Every structure is written in structure tokens, then in C-alpha cells.
Amino acid sequence: MSSLSRILAILDLFSETRPTWHSDEIMAALSYTRPTAYRYLKDLTAAGYLQRAAAGRYALGARIIELDYLVRNSDPVLIAAMPAMDQLARETGLDAVLTAMFRDRVIDIHRVRSDPGLHLAYGRGRPRPLLRGAAPKMILAHLPRAQAMRLYKGHAAEIADLGLGDAWPQFRDQLSAWRKEGVYVSLGEVEAAACAIAAPILNPLREVVAALALVGGPDRFDQDLLDRTRPKLLHACRQIEVALGQARRAPDS
């Protein structure tokens, strides 16, 4: 493992349930020697990625907040999606939510609110369940085969528990079925008070980069709503894909 990977492994320790870590806990969790751990912690603190929270304890630093601001204003997927999401939320009266995936984490990156009575537990930056919900399943359905197989090997027990396949061929067939359908409808899979219909967003290389979902309360998600919103959702995804293609072809300023 490179030095950079070892430094980044420290940042990966921080989570919603463990927002602070003591240096001794970091050394134990990553099997680093004391001099190595102290050197990495010193470098991360000096760069603003960590801050001292108490004697020997560390929390994420202000540089993380600065990077989030930069992402909000420079992420090409987000920039391409925002106009279509605004329009989609206005036309449907549902919340529009943009979701992305990195490694085996699924995270919402933007939400346009339309239903004031809808309260979601997940928001920008908070990891969502990998195998439940409309947006994650649309992303999973469009992953390259090798990536999907690695994901299966790492989550085989959970996949079986959820009834998504007791072996790779069954899970592969499930992904194929979702992909052919083009959208996925989730009825209270993640939160009992939230239902969603989602579709994938592909970049110019036809790689999945995100999923766009329309979310509302279960009292609204009848067949009539699904019939009306599906074409609007798919049209919005195509608009975003066109915008991504135009951004890719635009010359550097």
C-alpha cells in the first residue's frame, strides 16, 4: 500500500457513528506504528483535513468543508442535472433527488424539494443503503460486469438475505432485469414514508454516473402517478446526458 493510500485510510475511518478518533485508536485500527501514525496525523492536520478535537483526539477539518463547496460549484454531473431537476420537481410536485456511487457507497448529492410534507432521513453526503431503494438499484444495474461481480462477492450474504440472488448468476439476472426495465419503483424500501421512481444517468462513454429519482409519500404513488412521471423522468435523464456531452466537447477556457 502506498503512503498516499495509508494516509487516505485514516480519513476513511471517520463516519457518522465515529466522528472523532484518538490517535491510539487510529494506530490500532490500521496497524500503524506510532511514528508513522503521528507523521500522517500531523500532515493531515497541517493541510486542514483533520483538526484536534481534544487531547489526542481528531475530527475532520475545515478543508473538507471547502472541498464540498468546490464540488457543489464544479461537479459536472450536478451542474448538468440541476436545471432538469428544478423543472421535474415543478412539473410533478415530487422531490427530485440525484444519487451517485463511489466504491461501494451510495450517496445523495442534490435534492430539489417540492413536497413540504416529505421528510427524508438521508440527504447530501449521508451514505445510503447499498442494496435498497430505487436510485441505488438503477446504479447497480448499469455497473460494468467486473465491478458488479466484485460488489456481489463483497455483499453476497446481504444480497441473499434481501432475496436478490443466492449466487452470482441469479444476482446478475436480477441486475439485467432492472436494466431492461429502464426504471425502478421503490415502495418504502428505505423509509416507510417514502416511495421513489428512479432512472440512470449515463455519461458520453455510456458509463453510469448517477441516478435521478422522484420521491414522494406512499399515498401519492399510485399507477396513475407512475404512468405520468415515468416519461418525464426519462426525458430529464436524457436532457442531463445531452448536457454532459456538450460539456465534454466544450473547449477549455
N, C-alpha and C positions, 0 to 999 in steps of 0.2 A: 504494500500500500504506500502511495506517495505521501510526502509531507503534507501536500495540499489536502489530500483525502483524509488524512488524520486530523487536520485542523477542522475541516468541514464536519467530521464526525462529532466533534464537540457541539457544534451548532445544532446538529440533528437530535441531540439529546433533549433539547428544550421542547416542551409541549404544553398544551392547555392544563394537563394534570400535574406537570412538573415544570413550573415556570422559572424556578431557581434551582441551582445546583451548587453544592460545596465542592471545592477543588478535590477533596479526598474522594467524594462520590464519583466525580468525573474520572479520576485515576482508576478507581475500582471497576467502573462500568466499561472502560475502554482498554484496560490493562496497560496504561501508560506509566512510565517511570515518573517519579516526582519531578526531576529536572525537565523532562520533556513536557509534561503537563503544564508546569509553571511557565515555560517558554511560550507555549501555544496560547495560554490564557493571557499572558502579558501582551502578545501580539494582537490578539483579538480585541482586548480592551483598548489598546492604543489606537486601533483602527475604528473603534466605535461600535463594533459588532456585539461586544459584551460590556457590561458595567458592573461595578461592585455593588451588591445589594446589602451586604453585611460582611462581617469579618469572615473571610474565606469563601463567601457565597457570591454567585454571579447570576445576573439576569441578562436578557437581551438588551442591546444598546440602541441608541438613537439612530445609528446608521441604518438599522433595519427599517425604521420609520421613513427615513429619507428615501431608501430604495423603493418602498411601497409607493411613495408619492411619484417617483420617476416611472414606475411601472404603470400606474394609473394614467399617466400622460403620454406614454410612449408604446405601450403594448399594441402591436399591430392588429391582433385579433379583437381586442377590446375597442380600439378606435374604429375598426370596420363594423363592429356589431352595434355600437350604441345608437346610431340613428334608426336602424331597423328595429331594435328593441323598444325604443320610445314609441314608434309607430304601432308596433304589435301590441304593446300594453294598452295604448289608447283605443285601438280597434276592438280588442277582445274583452277589456275590463279585467284581465288576469295579470298577475305579476309575471314579468319576463326575467328569467334567470339564466346567466351564462356560466357554464361549468367547464373546467379544464382538468387535466390529469398530468401528474408527473410521477415517474416511478410507479408506485402502487398507491398513490394518494390522489383522491378526487376532491377538488376544492372549487367552491363558487367564487367567481372573480367579479361579478357585477350583477346587480338586481335593479330592475325598474319596477317600482311599486305602483299598483293600480287599485288593488283591493285593500282599503284601510283596515278591514277587519281580519286580514290574514297575518298571522304571526308565525314566523318560521324560526326554528331553533338554530338553523345553520345560516351563516352569512359569509361575506367575503373573508377568505383566509382560514375559516374553520374547517378542518378535514371532515368529509362526509363518509358514510359507509361505502365501501368499495363496490359491493355486490347488490345493493338495494337502491331502488329509485330509478326514475326514467332516464335522467341525464347520464349517470354512470353506466347504465346498461347500453345506451347508444354509443358511448365512447368505447366500451369494451368490445362491442360488436364489430367495430371498424378498426381494431388494432391489427397490425401485421401478425401473421400466423405465429412467428417465432416469439414475439412479445406476449401474445395471448397464451401460448403454451407455457412460458416461464411463469406468467401470472397464475395459471392453473396449478402448476407444481407447488407454488408457494402458498396456495389457498385451497387446496383440494378438499380438506375436511369441511371448511365452511361452505364451499360450493355444493358438496354433497348434502350438508345439513339443510341448505336452502332449496333443495330439490332441483338444482341446476345441472346435475350430472354426476354419476358415481365414477366416471372415468373420463379421460380426455376426449375420446370420440363423442361422447354424449354432450359434454360441455361445448365442444366445437360445433356440433349440430345446433345447439341452442343459440350460440352466437350467430350462426348463419341464418337462422330463422328470424332473429331480431333484425339483422342487417337487411334481409329481403323485405321485411315489413316496412322499413323506412322510418317508422316512428315507434315509440314505446309509450304505453299508458301505464302510469303507476297510480294505484288507488290506495293511498295510506300505507305504502311500504316503509317509508322512513318516519313519517309523522302521521298519526291518525287523522289529524285535522287538515292534511294537505294532500292533494292529488295533482298529478302533473302529466303532461304530454310533451315528449322531447324528441328532437331530431339532431343528427350530427352536422357539424360544420367541417368541411374539408379544405385544405389549402391547395394551391395550384398544383402541387405534386400528388394530390389526391390522398394525402395523409390526414387522419382525423386530428384536429387541433382543439376542438371544444364540442360541447353540445348546448343547444338552446332549448329551454323548457318554458312552457306556460304553466303557471301554478295557481291553484285556487282551492277553495273549500270543497269538501265532498258533496255538499248539497247542490253544487253547480255542475259537477262533472257527469252529465247525462249524455246519451248518444247524440242528441242534437248539438250540444256544445262541441263534442269531439268532431262531428262532421263539419261544423262551421270553422273550427280553429285549425284543423289539420292542414288544409291548403294554405292558410295564412302563415302558419309556422314554417312550412316547407318553402314558401316563397321568400320569407325573411331569411332563411338559411342560405338560399341561392343568392340573395342580394349581398349578404355578408361575404360569400365566396367570391362573387364578382369584385367586390371592393378589395378583398385580399389580393386578387390577381392584378388589379390595377395598381395597388401599392407596390407590388413586387416588380412591376415593369417601370415604375416611375424612376426617372434618373435621379441620382444623388444631387442634392443642392449644394 
